[in-house]
Amino acid sequence: MNRPGLRSLPSALCAMLVLGWCFSAAQATDRPGDGGWVDPVGAAAEIMPLAAKSLLLDVTRADDHYVAVGARGDVLLSRDGQRWRQVEVPTRTTFTAVTAIGDDVWAVGHAGVIAHSGDGGEHWTIQRKDPWHAPAKGKFANADPKQGAPLLDVLFVDARHGFAVGAYSLALRTEDGGAHWQPMAVSTRENRKNVVKQSNRAADGTDVGKAKESGVLSESEMDLGLEPNPHLNAITRTGSGALFIVGERGAAFRSRDEGMSWQRLQLSYDGSMFSVVGYEGDHVVAFGLRGHVFETTDLGDHWTQLATDTELSLMGGTALPDDGIVIVGANGIVLRRKAAGQALQSYVDQSAGIVASVVPLRGSDALLLVGEHGASVYTPHGPEAK
């Protein structure tokens, strides 16, 4: 789709999302309506026998079962991570992320769609949609890039308070469980002027970038280094109650007042971060392009770069007890540390393809992976070749 002014998403993330859009587009045209075309936003998802082996982009645990979402509006439920059942959903647009608070489940995706289920994923309603419409002739230059933009992540801190983020710094918040969503100003002219350049330490403790005490970049740094409206790829909440967002070109944002105001940070590495995991206190781990992983215990004032021994892009992750983590990405890579201070161990699920998201399977050491080839269960057994 040649959308005027559409800026490319980061390469690995783009591959997953474009593949999902292609599935949605194909699904939108294979059963034309009276006008010869079916808008996927308003068309119900089709129940397909191989949905569990098709592109899935996120998975979460809701009460006593798992919910996975992906292309064509696919939503699947499972109690064991192995046997999946697809449910009916009133949209065929691609879902990119899902989260749950008990039996309340929210999924977000293309065309600004937000869907909600109040019974663990069995039945769904659309809370928000914003399909792109071409501006009037000659008005492309004034078009709002956020209109029709995909949402890329969703976070709820309780059953009423939630946040969704996406392309072109699209950010939304709700205080009533998603019945109403309001815009949230994350990337503003003011925080671009006062961006904090972060201190960064490599895994061996070497300082590879000094923080600027003033927190202000020069005009040349502003012109060359900062995207004014970066894509917001992921959001998390820490134990202190702070919110943290990561995005493209090293952009990150933090809020200590429940999203009412944001401060922009700039990582020393200018590549995109695709996901982020929050822990107790102000502890955060961010990861993304070319195998980069960064850790902070002070909400981004200082960072330590963790060794991964890979240049494969890292797409999703989940926290483990004792500040452990599992990170997944391209070519079936799985990085895991069981506790803070340990090195990341590398594994490969040869059959998984690009892995987009992961959750631990309850009661075992196994991991539930979703991605290019659908859902699968994988148990790391000793370090394997990358």
Secondary structure, 3 states (H helix, E strand, C coil): CCCCCCCCCCHHHHHHHHHHHHHHHHHHHCCCCCCCCCCCCCCCCCCCCCHHHCCEEEEEEECCEEEEEEHHHCEEEECCCCCCEECCCCCCCCEEEEEEECCEEEEEEHHHCEEEECCCCCCCEEEECCCCCCCCCCCHHHCCCCCCCCEEEEEECCCCCEEEEEHHHCEEEECCCCCCCEECCCCCHHHHHCCEECEEECCCCCEEECCCCCCCCCHHHHHHHCCCCCCEEEEEECCCCCEEEEEHHHEEEEECCCCCCCEEEECCCCCCEEEEEECCCECEEEEEHHHCEEEECECCCEEEEECCCCCCCEEEEEEEHHHEEEEEEHHHEEEEECCCCCCCEEEECCCCCCEEEEEECCCCCCEEEEECCEEEEECCCCCCCC
